[in-house]
Amino acid sequence: MSETLFSSSYQPDPRSALDVLAFVLTPVEAFASVDDPDEREAVAELLGAAKEEALKRWFSLRNESVAN
């Protein structure tokens, strides 16, 4: 069982290019144990999908604001 070392109430803004870029560029090691290759692989798979979705949402929101 692991212990929470850090917790934050920070919520990234999906309209902020900086917030989205920071998330997309954050390495897998920030979210998974370096010592557990199975965990890293699982987290990488989940993060890949989440990062793609973050980019899609940002582009969508950006296009909406440009259109208005």
N, CA, C and O of each residue as an XYZ file, in Angstrom:
272
protein
N       0.844     -1.173      0.000
C       0.000      0.000      0.000
C       0.891      1.238      0.000
O       1.876      1.314      0.733
N       0.522      2.204     -0.839
C       1.354      3.396     -0.924
C       0.743      4.555     -0.148
O      -0.440      4.549      0.192
N       1.563      5.520      0.112
C       1.176      6.682      0.885
C       1.148      7.894     -0.038
O       2.020      8.035     -0.896
N       0.167      8.763      0.125
C       0.100      9.986     -0.674
C       1.150     10.958     -0.159
O       1.121     11.369      1.001
N       2.075     11.318     -1.040
C       3.143     12.233     -0.645
C       2.792     13.679     -0.967
O       3.295     14.604     -0.328
N       1.930     13.870     -1.957
C       1.570     15.218     -2.349
C       0.122     15.210     -2.817
O      -0.317     14.287     -3.502
N      -0.590     16.218     -2.450
C      -1.970     16.364     -2.891
C      -2.215     17.831     -3.182
O      -1.693     18.710     -2.497
N      -3.007     18.083     -4.196
C      -3.274     19.456     -4.572
C      -4.706     19.588     -5.048
O      -5.266     18.652     -5.619
N      -5.282     20.716     -4.820
C      -6.630     20.975     -5.321
C      -6.559     21.695     -6.662
O      -7.587     22.091     -7.211
N      -5.362     21.863     -7.184
C      -5.179     22.525     -8.474
C      -5.951     21.801     -9.570
O      -5.897     20.575     -9.671
N      -6.660     22.554    -10.378
C      -7.383     21.985    -11.510
C      -6.943     22.746    -12.753
O      -7.186     23.948    -12.852
N      -6.306     22.076    -13.697
C      -5.855     22.765    -14.908
C      -7.033     23.315    -15.714
O      -8.119     22.737    -15.725
N      -6.801     24.413    -16.370
C      -7.810     25.051    -17.210
C      -7.685     24.496    -18.627
O      -6.653     24.697    -19.267
N      -8.706     23.804    -19.137
C      -8.611     23.220    -20.477
C      -8.534     24.272    -21.584
O      -8.238     23.941    -22.732
N      -8.799     25.539    -21.245
C      -8.684     26.619    -22.232
C      -7.284     27.235    -22.253
O      -6.946     27.998    -23.158
N      -6.483     26.899    -21.256
C      -5.148     27.481    -21.124
C      -4.117     26.639    -21.875
O      -3.890     25.477    -21.540
N      -3.503     27.233    -22.882
C      -2.469     26.530    -23.647
C      -1.332     26.102    -22.720
O      -0.775     25.016    -22.883
N      -0.990     26.936    -21.765
C       0.096     26.620    -20.836
C      -0.244     25.408    -19.964
O       0.596     24.529    -19.768
N      -1.462     25.360    -19.446
C      -1.877     24.218    -18.618
C      -1.886     22.929    -19.432
O      -1.410     21.893    -18.967
N      -2.429     22.993    -20.650
C      -2.497     21.799    -21.501
C      -1.093     21.352    -21.887
O      -0.788     20.160    -21.845
N      -0.245     22.288    -22.259
C       1.123     21.954    -22.646
C       1.891     21.344    -21.477
O       2.634     20.380    -21.659
N       1.718     21.894    -20.290
C       2.402     21.343    -19.112
C       1.977     19.898    -18.868
O       2.812     19.051    -18.552
N       0.695     19.615    -19.011
C       0.208     18.246    -18.824
C       0.750     17.317    -19.899
O       1.216     16.217    -19.602
N       0.687     17.761    -21.143
C       1.123     16.921    -22.264
C       2.620     16.611    -22.174
O       3.047     15.517    -22.543
N       3.401     17.545    -21.697
C       4.856     17.344    -21.630
C       5.333     16.680    -20.339
O       6.513     16.354    -20.210
N       4.434     16.480    -19.396
C       4.821     15.824    -18.144
C       5.137     14.352    -18.421
O       4.312     13.644    -18.999
N       6.320     13.886    -18.015
C       6.696     12.495    -18.295
C       5.913     11.492    -17.457
O       5.409     11.817    -16.382
N       5.824     10.288    -17.960
C       5.115      9.196    -17.287
C       5.650      9.004    -15.867
O       4.879      8.692    -14.960
N       6.922      9.180    -15.666
C       7.547      8.963    -14.350
C       6.927      9.846    -13.264
O       7.036      9.530    -12.080
N       6.287     10.936    -13.649
C       5.639     11.800    -12.657
C       4.380     11.152    -12.092
O       3.906     11.533    -11.021
N       3.841     10.174    -12.813
C       2.589      9.541    -12.418
C       2.730      8.068    -12.048
O       1.801      7.478    -11.496
N       3.879      7.469    -12.347
C       4.057      6.034    -12.112
C       5.408      5.757    -11.459
O       6.342      6.552    -11.557
N       5.483      4.635    -10.806
C       6.721      4.199    -10.174
C       7.760      3.843    -11.238
O       7.470      3.106    -12.180
N       8.942      4.362    -11.081
C      10.031      4.078    -12.015
C      10.461      2.615    -11.898
O      10.956      2.033    -12.862
N      10.275      2.032    -10.735
C      10.731      0.666    -10.474
C       9.775     -0.423    -10.964
O      10.128     -1.602    -10.955
N       8.592     -0.046    -11.381
C       7.591     -1.042    -11.776
C       7.237     -0.880    -13.259
O       6.416     -0.034    -13.612
N       7.851     -1.684    -14.118
C       7.606     -1.535    -15.557
C       6.149     -1.783    -15.965
O       5.663     -1.167    -16.914
N       5.454     -2.669    -15.262
C       4.048     -2.917    -15.573
C       3.188     -1.686    -15.271
O       2.298     -1.323    -16.040
N       3.478     -1.060    -14.138
C       2.750      0.156    -13.762
C       3.038      1.273    -14.761
O       2.130      1.980    -15.195
N       4.299      1.420    -15.115
C       4.666      2.465    -16.085
C       3.951      2.262    -17.408
O       3.465      3.221    -18.008
N       3.882      1.023    -17.866
C       3.220      0.728    -19.134
C       1.732      1.055    -19.061
O       1.178      1.653    -19.983
N       1.090      0.664    -17.964
C      -0.342      0.934    -17.793
C      -0.609      2.435    -17.715
O      -1.545      2.939    -18.336
N       0.207      3.134    -16.959
C       0.041      4.582    -16.825
C       0.311      5.277    -18.158
O      -0.399      6.216    -18.518
N       1.316      4.833    -18.884
C       1.625      5.422    -20.190
C       0.442      5.276    -21.143
O       0.123      6.196    -21.896
N      -0.193      4.129    -21.104
C      -1.358      3.897    -21.966
C      -2.503      4.845    -21.598
O      -3.117      5.463    -22.469
N      -2.777      4.949    -20.311
C      -3.847      5.843    -19.862
C      -3.516      7.307    -20.141
O      -4.371      8.076    -20.580
N      -2.274      7.676    -19.882
C      -1.871      9.060    -20.099
C      -1.904      9.432    -21.578
O      -2.265     10.553    -21.937
N      -1.526      8.492    -22.424
C      -1.554      8.772    -23.857
C      -2.943      9.192    -24.299
O      -3.103     10.178    -25.018
N      -3.949      8.439    -23.865
C      -5.333      8.764    -24.208
C      -5.757     10.096    -23.568
O      -6.431     10.905    -24.207
N      -5.367     10.316    -22.327
C      -5.739     11.555    -21.631
C      -5.076     12.773    -22.275
O      -5.688     13.837    -22.381
N      -3.840     12.614    -22.698
C      -3.129     13.724    -23.336
C      -3.742     14.043    -24.698
O      -3.877     15.211    -25.061
N      -4.108     13.017    -25.442
C      -4.790     13.250    -26.725
C      -6.103     13.993    -26.508
O      -6.418     14.933    -27.238
N      -6.858     13.578    -25.519
C      -8.136     14.226    -25.222
C      -7.928     15.668    -24.787
O      -8.702     16.540    -25.181
N      -6.909     15.941    -23.991
C      -6.617     17.309    -23.554
C      -6.327     18.203    -24.754
O      -6.797     19.339    -24.814
N      -5.558     17.693    -25.705
C      -5.256     18.476    -26.910
C      -6.501     18.702    -27.757
O      -6.725     19.808    -28.249
N      -7.311     17.666    -27.930
C      -8.548     17.803    -28.709
C      -9.464     18.854    -28.080
O     -10.016     19.704    -28.779
N      -9.618     18.790    -26.766
C     -10.486     19.765    -26.081
C      -9.945     21.171    -26.226
O     -10.709     22.106    -26.465
N      -8.625     21.340    -26.084
C      -8.043     22.670    -26.195
C      -8.284     23.238    -27.598
O      -8.693     24.390    -27.744
N      -8.027     22.421    -28.631
C      -8.268     22.883    -30.001
C      -9.742     23.217    -30.215
O     -10.069     24.216    -30.857
N     -10.618     22.394    -29.686
C     -12.053     22.628    -29.828
C     -12.468     23.929    -29.156
O     -13.173     24.744    -29.752
N     -12.029     24.124    -27.914
C     -12.356     25.347    -27.182
C     -11.734     26.568    -27.847
O     -12.344     27.637    -27.881
N     -10.540     26.416    -28.368
C      -9.861     27.529    -29.055
C     -10.636     27.920    -30.302
O     -10.839     29.105    -30.567
N     -11.074     26.913    -31.077
C     -11.837     27.199    -32.295
C     -13.183     27.845    -31.977
O     -13.645     28.707    -32.726
N     -13.816     27.441    -30.878
C     -15.068     28.052    -30.456
C     -14.866     29.534    -30.137
O     -15.667     30.375    -30.545
N     -13.807     29.844    -29.416
C     -13.571     31.241    -29.036
C     -13.191     32.094    -30.235
O     -13.516     33.280    -30.269
N     -12.513     31.523    -31.215
C     -12.155     32.253    -32.434
C     -13.408     32.528    -33.260
O     -13.553     33.598    -33.850
N     -14.319     31.541    -33.294
C     -15.545     31.677    -34.076
C     -16.469     32.734    -33.478
O     -17.241     33.367    -34.198
N     -16.388     32.925    -32.163
C     -17.265     33.912    -31.495
C     -16.633     35.237    -31.555
O     -17.194     36.212    -31.056
